Amino acid sequence: MEPVSRTALITRDAADPLAHVRDLFHMPDDLIYLDGNSLGPLPKRTVERMRQVVQDEWGRMLIRGWTACDWINAPVRIGGKIAQLIGAHPDEVICADSTSVNLFKTLAVALAINLDRRIILSAPDNFPTDLYIAQGLIQHLGSTHELRLVDSERIEEHLNEQVAVLLLTHVNYKTGRMYDLHRLTQQAHACGALTVWDLAHSTGAVPVDVNSAGVDFAVGCGYKYLNGGPGAPAYLFVARRWQPSFVQPLSGWMGHAAPFAFTPVYEPAPGIGRYLCGTPPILSMVALECGVDLALEADVQQVRAKSLALTDLFIHLVEMRCAGYGLELITPRDHAERGSQVSFRHPQGYALMQALIAAGVIGDFRAPDIMRFGFAPLYLRFVDVWDAVDRMLHILEARAWDRDEFRSVKQVT
């Protein structure tokens, strides 16, 4: 990369085709926010929409809002919008519950399809909730299955006729490494295995096309790059070919073919609707829909190009300006293998991250020594990258991280 300057980056920001999108978010002037891979910021439109739904819809319509304001169809409507972001048909995605709950549903169905196979194949560095859910499901099924964890570099060689399901997170939550979704899905199918992909760290930041890849099932959350707010509802994808014949295990009333018939026997709704469970949380769904609409307004190829440019710049500046301070890059340099985050190891990673946060650069930490920096192209500027590295350099030079207040581990890291 050629030498860069702060002035040159300001000029680059002015020419950025996504520059105007930043103004659609509430972004505190005194912060550089590099944690959108954990929690996206607040879209301005969400504030007015939430006021409207609380005061005008809930406040005035009360229970009539379920029909008059179309609350009842929010899961399908929002799911259809998310489908556009992941390369799915609108009737293959539904907005519901949490990522963990949706993973339980889809993984259970996948195991029911491959009844004669007993192995769920994954990696030890997969997102922990995915592994926990798989472990819990196995116990629920009488411990007749096995969760087999193999090094991510050896996934392909362990795909065989014993594997029922390949369970992976598309972009690794710690390292930012991105799997080849197409190749691994095809290789899983070649040996008769199904795929369940976790897209939580992908959707809204990197191009995803589940149908062109032949993905069977996928799940994801709404509060990272979709900017749906803390604990926003999640979503799940079920390919059309698997929808008619299989029923997910959480057979709640909203997944019934006629929920307001109130019959005592469960009859699953047709299509993706059977993957609902309980009553949808309308307030949080409304907030999520604002974030999804905003994401749909941006060109995904421009988003990806800017993501790579931002992460390239960050890697270059950290390695050039902060050399000699113990920082080790663990995110792939290869664009094809990189999501929209950059992670560095550092012996004092937690304290250093706390010092950065105190200095107005918000990233996060993952044990034992990983500092994560998320680069959401919709609101980050190139000059933000320069300023973040500048503050990091000053902290390293002054050993400003070496304080008790920064070493004290908080409940949320």
C-alpha positions as CSV (number, residue, x, y, z in Angstrom):
1,M,0.0,0.0,0.0
2,E,1.2,3.5,-0.9
3,P,2.0,5.9,1.9
4,V,-1.2,7.6,3.2
5,S,-1.9,10.8,5.2
6,R,-4.8,12.0,7.2
7,T,-5.4,14.8,4.7
8,A,-5.5,12.3,1.8
9,L,-8.1,10.2,3.8
10,I,-10.3,13.2,4.3
11,T,-10.3,13.6,0.5
12,R,-11.1,9.9,0.1
13,D,-14.0,10.2,2.4
14,A,-15.4,13.1,0.4
15,A,-15.5,10.9,-2.7
16,D,-17.0,7.8,-0.9
17,P,-20.3,6.8,-2.6
18,L,-21.5,5.7,0.8
19,A,-20.5,8.8,2.7
20,H,-24.1,10.2,3.0
21,V,-25.2,7.1,4.9
22,R,-23.3,8.1,8.0
23,D,-25.7,11.0,8.5
24,L,-28.5,8.5,8.8
25,F,-27.1,7.2,12.1
26,H,-26.8,8.8,15.6
27,M,-23.0,8.8,15.8
28,P,-21.4,10.6,18.8
29,D,-18.9,13.1,17.6
30,D,-16.3,12.1,20.3
31,L,-16.3,8.4,19.4
32,I,-14.7,6.2,16.8
33,Y,-17.0,3.2,16.7
34,L,-15.3,0.0,15.7
35,D,-17.7,-2.4,17.4
36,G,-20.6,-2.7,14.9
37,N,-19.8,-6.4,14.6
38,S,-21.2,-6.7,18.1
39,L,-23.8,-4.0,18.2
40,G,-24.7,-1.6,15.4
41,P,-25.4,2.1,16.2
42,L,-28.9,3.7,16.2
43,P,-30.4,4.7,12.9
44,K,-32.1,8.1,13.2
45,R,-35.2,6.8,11.5
46,T,-35.6,4.2,14.2
47,V,-36.3,6.9,16.8
48,E,-39.3,8.3,15.0
49,R,-40.6,4.9,14.0
50,M,-40.5,3.7,17.6
51,R,-42.3,6.8,18.7
52,Q,-44.9,6.2,16.1
53,V,-45.5,2.6,17.0
54,V,-45.5,3.2,20.8
55,Q,-47.7,6.3,20.8
56,D,-49.9,6.0,17.7
57,E,-50.1,2.2,17.2
58,W,-49.8,0.6,20.6
59,G,-51.0,3.7,22.5
60,R,-54.1,4.4,20.4
61,M,-54.9,1.2,18.6
62,L,-54.1,-1.2,21.5
63,I,-54.9,-4.8,20.5
64,R,-56.4,-3.7,17.2
65,G,-52.8,-3.0,16.1
66,W,-52.3,-6.7,15.3
67,T,-54.5,-6.3,12.2
68,A,-54.9,-2.5,11.7
69,C,-51.1,-2.0,11.8
70,D,-50.2,-5.4,10.4
71,W,-48.2,-6.4,13.4
72,I,-49.1,-10.1,12.8
73,N,-47.2,-10.2,9.5
74,A,-44.1,-8.5,10.8
75,P,-42.0,-11.8,11.0
76,V,-42.8,-12.7,7.4
77,R,-42.4,-9.1,6.1
78,I,-39.1,-8.5,7.8
79,G,-37.9,-11.9,6.9
80,G,-38.6,-11.2,3.2
81,K,-36.5,-8.1,3.4
82,I,-33.6,-9.9,5.1
83,A,-33.9,-12.5,2.3
84,Q,-32.7,-9.9,-0.2
85,L,-29.5,-9.4,1.8
86,I,-28.6,-13.1,1.8
87,G,-29.6,-14.2,-1.6
88,A,-32.8,-16.1,-0.6
89,H,-36.4,-16.1,-1.8
90,P,-38.8,-14.0,0.4
91,D,-40.7,-17.1,1.5
92,E,-37.5,-18.8,2.7
93,V,-36.6,-16.4,5.6
94,I,-38.6,-15.5,8.7
95,C,-37.7,-13.1,11.5
96,A,-38.1,-14.7,14.9
97,D,-36.7,-15.4,18.3
98,S,-32.9,-15.4,18.9
99,T,-30.0,-16.9,16.9
100,S,-29.6,-19.6,19.5
101,V,-33.3,-20.6,19.4
102,N,-33.4,-20.6,15.6
103,L,-30.3,-22.7,15.5
104,F,-32.0,-25.3,17.8
105,K,-34.9,-25.4,15.4
106,T,-32.9,-25.7,12.1
107,L,-30.3,-28.1,13.5
108,A,-33.1,-30.4,14.9
109,V,-34.8,-30.5,11.5
110,A,-31.5,-31.2,9.7
111,L,-30.8,-34.1,12.0
112,A,-34.3,-35.4,11.4
113,I,-33.7,-35.4,7.7
114,N,-30.4,-37.3,8.0
115,L,-31.8,-39.8,10.5
116,D,-29.2,-42.5,9.6
117,R,-26.2,-40.2,10.4
118,R,-25.0,-39.2,13.8
119,I,-22.3,-36.6,13.5
120,I,-22.6,-32.8,13.7
121,L,-19.3,-31.5,12.3
122,S,-18.0,-28.1,13.4
123,A,-14.9,-26.3,14.6
124,P,-13.8,-25.6,18.2
125,D,-13.5,-21.8,17.3
126,N,-17.1,-21.7,16.1
127,F,-19.3,-19.2,17.9
128,P,-19.8,-20.8,21.4
129,T,-23.6,-20.5,21.5
130,D,-23.7,-22.6,18.3
131,L,-21.7,-25.3,20.0
132,Y,-23.7,-25.1,23.2
133,I,-27.0,-25.5,21.3
134,A,-25.6,-28.5,19.4
135,Q,-24.5,-30.0,22.7
136,G,-27.9,-29.4,24.3
137,L,-29.8,-30.8,21.3
138,I,-27.6,-33.9,21.4
139,Q,-28.5,-34.4,25.1
140,H,-32.1,-33.8,24.3
141,L,-32.0,-36.5,21.7
142,G,-30.7,-39.1,24.1
143,S,-27.0,-38.6,23.4
144,T,-27.3,-40.7,20.3
145,H,-25.3,-38.1,18.2
146,E,-21.8,-36.7,18.4
147,L,-20.6,-33.1,18.0
148,R,-17.2,-33.6,16.3
149,L,-14.9,-30.5,16.5
150,V,-12.0,-30.4,14.1
151,D,-9.5,-27.6,13.2
152,S,-11.1,-25.2,10.7
153,E,-8.3,-26.0,8.2
154,R,-9.3,-29.7,8.3
155,I,-13.0,-29.4,7.9
156,E,-13.1,-30.7,4.3
157,E,-11.1,-33.9,5.0
158,H,-13.6,-34.8,7.8
159,L,-16.7,-34.5,5.6
160,N,-17.8,-38.1,5.0
161,E,-20.8,-40.4,4.9
162,Q,-21.1,-40.4,8.7
163,V,-21.7,-36.6,8.9
164,A,-25.3,-35.5,9.2
165,V,-24.8,-31.8,9.4
166,L,-22.0,-29.3,8.8
167,L,-22.4,-26.4,11.3
168,L,-20.2,-23.4,10.8
169,T,-20.2,-19.6,11.3
170,H,-19.5,-18.0,7.9
171,V,-17.3,-15.3,9.4
172,N,-15.3,-16.3,12.5
173,Y,-16.3,-14.1,15.5
174,K,-12.7,-14.0,16.8
175,T,-10.5,-13.8,13.8
176,G,-12.7,-12.4,11.1
177,R,-11.8,-15.3,8.8
178,M,-14.5,-16.0,6.2
179,Y,-15.1,-19.6,5.0
180,D,-15.8,-20.3,1.4
181,L,-19.6,-20.9,1.8
182,H,-20.1,-22.2,-1.7
183,R,-17.3,-24.7,-1.7
184,L,-18.0,-26.1,1.7
185,T,-21.7,-26.4,1.1
186,Q,-21.0,-28.3,-2.2
187,Q,-18.5,-30.6,-0.5
188,A,-21.0,-31.3,2.3
189,H,-23.7,-32.2,-0.2
190,A,-21.2,-34.4,-2.1
191,C,-21.0,-36.7,0.9
192,G,-24.7,-36.5,1.8
193,A,-24.4,-34.0,4.6
194,L,-26.6,-30.9,5.1
195,T,-25.4,-27.4,6.0
196,V,-26.5,-25.0,8.8
197,W,-24.6,-21.7,8.4
198,D,-24.5,-18.9,11.1
199,L,-24.5,-15.6,9.2
200,A,-24.5,-13.3,12.2
201,H,-21.2,-11.8,11.3
202,S,-21.9,-11.7,7.6
203,T,-25.3,-10.3,6.8
204,G,-25.2,-6.6,6.0
205,A,-21.4,-6.5,5.7
206,V,-20.3,-9.1,3.1
207,P,-22.2,-10.5,0.0
208,V,-24.0,-13.7,0.8
209,D,-26.0,-15.8,-1.7
210,V,-27.4,-18.9,0.1
211,N,-29.4,-20.1,-2.9
212,S,-26.6,-20.0,-5.4
213,A,-24.5,-22.0,-2.9
214,G,-27.3,-24.5,-2.3
215,V,-27.4,-23.8,1.5
216,D,-29.9,-25.9,3.4
217,F,-30.4,-23.8,6.6
218,A,-29.0,-20.6,8.0
219,V,-29.5,-18.4,11.0
220,G,-28.4,-14.9,11.9
221,C,-29.0,-12.0,14.3
222,G,-30.3,-8.5,13.8
223,Y,-28.2,-6.4,16.1
224,K,-24.8,-6.4,14.4
225,Y,-24.5,-5.1,10.9
226,L,-28.3,-4.9,10.6
227,N,-28.4,-2.2,13.3
228,G,-31.6,-3.5,14.9
229,G,-30.7,-2.6,18.5
230,P,-29.6,-4.5,21.6
231,G,-31.0,-8.0,21.5
232,A,-32.9,-7.5,18.3
233,P,-34.8,-10.4,16.9
234,A,-32.9,-12.9,14.8
235,Y,-33.9,-14.7,11.5
236,L,-33.7,-18.1,10.0
237,F,-33.5,-19.4,6.4
238,V,-34.9,-22.7,5.3
239,A,-34.5,-23.7,1.7
240,R,-37.8,-24.3,-0.1
241,R,-37.0,-27.9,-0.7
242,W,-37.1,-28.6,3.0
243,Q,-40.1,-26.6,4.1
244,P,-43.1,-28.8,3.2
245,S,-42.1,-32.1,4.9
246,F,-40.4,-31.3,8.2
247,V,-41.7,-29.7,11.4
248,Q,-39.4,-27.8,13.8
249,P,-39.4,-29.0,17.4
250,L,-40.7,-25.8,19.1
251,S,-44.3,-26.1,18.0
252,G,-45.7,-22.9,19.4
253,W,-49.0,-21.4,18.5
254,M,-47.7,-18.8,16.1
255,G,-46.3,-21.7,13.9
256,H,-49.7,-23.3,13.8
257,A,-51.6,-23.4,10.5
258,A,-54.6,-21.6,12.2
259,P,-53.3,-20.1,15.5
260,F,-56.6,-18.4,16.2
261,A,-58.6,-21.5,15.8
262,F,-57.2,-22.6,19.2
263,T,-57.4,-26.3,18.5
264,P,-55.7,-28.6,21.0
265,V,-53.7,-30.5,18.3
266,Y,-50.8,-28.9,16.6
267,E,-50.9,-28.6,12.8
268,P,-47.9,-26.8,11.3
269,A,-48.4,-23.8,9.1
270,P,-47.4,-24.1,5.5
271,G,-43.9,-23.0,4.4
272,I,-41.6,-20.9,6.4
273,G,-44.4,-19.9,8.8
274,R,-44.0,-23.2,10.7
275,Y,-40.7,-21.9,12.0
276,L,-42.4,-19.4,14.2
277,C,-43.0,-20.3,17.8
278,G,-44.4,-17.7,20.2
279,T,-45.8,-14.2,19.9
280,P,-43.5,-11.9,18.0
281,P,-41.9,-9.0,19.9
282,I,-43.3,-6.1,17.8
283,L,-41.4,-3.2,19.4
284,S,-38.0,-4.8,18.7
285,M,-39.1,-6.0,15.3
286,V,-40.1,-2.5,14.3
287,A,-36.6,-1.3,15.3
288,L,-35.0,-4.1,13.4
289,E,-37.0,-3.3,10.3
290,C,-35.6,0.2,10.2
291,G,-32.1,-1.1,10.2
292,V,-32.8,-3.7,7.5
293,D,-34.4,-1.1,5.3
294,L,-31.4,1.1,5.7
295,A,-29.1,-1.8,4.8
296,L,-31.2,-2.5,1.7
297,E,-30.6,1.1,0.4
298,A,-26.9,0.5,0.0
299,D,-25.3,-1.3,-2.9
300,V,-23.8,-4.5,-1.5
301,Q,-20.8,-4.4,-3.8
302,Q,-20.0,-0.8,-2.7
303,V,-20.3,-2.0,0.9
304,R,-17.9,-4.9,0.3
305,A,-15.4,-2.8,-1.6
306,K,-15.3,-0.2,1.2
307,S,-15.1,-2.9,3.9
308,L,-12.0,-4.3,2.3
309,A,-10.5,-0.9,1.8
310,L,-11.1,0.1,5.5
311,T,-9.7,-3.2,6.8
312,D,-6.7,-3.0,4.4
313,L,-6.0,0.5,5.7
314,F,-6.3,-0.5,9.3
315,I,-3.9,-3.4,9.0
316,H,-1.4,-1.3,7.1
317,L,-1.5,1.6,9.6
318,V,-1.3,-0.6,12.6
319,E,1.6,-2.6,11.3
320,M,3.4,0.5,10.0
321,R,2.9,2.9,12.9
322,C,2.6,0.4,15.9
323,A,5.3,-2.0,15.0
324,G,7.4,-3.3,17.9
325,Y,4.6,-3.2,20.5
326,G,3.6,-6.8,20.4
327,L,0.6,-6.7,18.1
328,E,0.0,-9.8,16.0
329,L,-2.5,-9.9,13.2
330,I,-4.7,-13.0,13.2
331,T,-7.2,-11.9,10.5
332,P,-6.5,-13.2,7.0
333,R,-4.8,-10.8,4.6
334,D,-6.5,-12.5,1.6
335,H,-9.7,-10.6,0.7
336,A,-11.5,-13.8,-0.1
337,E,-11.0,-15.1,3.4
338,R,-11.7,-11.8,5.3
339,G,-15.0,-10.7,6.7
340,S,-15.5,-7.1,7.9
341,Q,-13.4,-7.1,11.0
342,V,-9.7,-7.1,12.0
343,S,-8.3,-8.8,15.0
344,F,-5.0,-8.5,16.7
345,R,-3.4,-10.5,19.5
346,H,-1.6,-8.6,22.3
347,P,-0.3,-9.9,25.6
348,Q,-2.2,-7.1,27.3
349,G,-5.1,-7.1,24.9
350,Y,-7.8,-6.6,27.5
351,A,-6.1,-3.6,29.2
352,L,-5.1,-2.1,25.9
353,M,-8.7,-2.3,24.6
354,Q,-10.0,-0.7,27.8
355,A,-7.5,2.1,27.4
356,L,-8.6,2.6,23.7
357,I,-12.3,2.7,24.8
358,A,-11.4,5.4,27.4
359,A,-9.7,7.3,24.6
360,G,-12.9,7.2,22.5
361,V,-12.0,4.2,20.2
362,I,-14.6,1.5,20.9
363,G,-13.7,-2.1,19.9
364,D,-14.0,-5.2,22.0
365,F,-12.0,-8.1,23.5
366,R,-12.3,-11.8,23.2
367,A,-10.3,-14.1,25.6
368,P,-7.6,-14.8,25.9
369,D,-5.8,-12.0,24.2
370,I,-7.7,-10.9,21.1
371,M,-8.7,-7.3,20.3
372,R,-11.5,-7.1,17.7
373,F,-12.2,-4.1,15.5
374,G,-15.3,-4.1,13.4
375,F,-15.6,-2.1,10.2
376,A,-19.1,-1.3,9.2
377,P,-18.9,0.6,5.9
378,L,-22.3,2.3,6.2
379,Y,-21.0,4.8,8.8
380,L,-17.3,4.5,9.2
381,R,-14.9,6.9,7.5
382,F,-11.4,6.4,6.3
383,V,-10.2,9.2,8.6
384,D,-11.7,7.3,11.5
385,V,-9.2,4.5,10.8
386,W,-6.3,7.0,10.8
387,D,-7.5,8.6,14.1
388,A,-8.1,5.2,15.8
389,V,-4.5,4.0,15.0
390,D,-3.2,7.4,16.1
391,R,-4.8,7.0,19.5
392,M,-3.6,3.4,19.7
393,L,0.0,4.5,19.1
394,H,-0.1,7.2,21.8
395,I,-1.5,4.6,24.3
396,L,1.2,2.1,23.4
397,E,4.0,4.7,23.5
398,A,3.0,6.0,26.9
399,R,2.0,2.5,28.3
400,A,-1.3,4.2,29.2
401,W,-3.0,0.8,29.3
402,D,-0.8,-0.2,32.3
403,R,-3.3,0.9,35.0
404,D,-5.4,-1.1,37.5
405,E,-8.6,0.5,36.1
406,F,-7.9,-1.0,32.7
407,R,-7.0,-4.4,34.0
408,S,-10.1,-4.9,36.0
409,V,-12.3,-7.3,33.9
410,K,-15.9,-6.2,33.4
411,Q,-18.9,-8.4,33.1
412,V,-19.2,-7.6,29.4
413,T,-16.0,-7.6,27.4
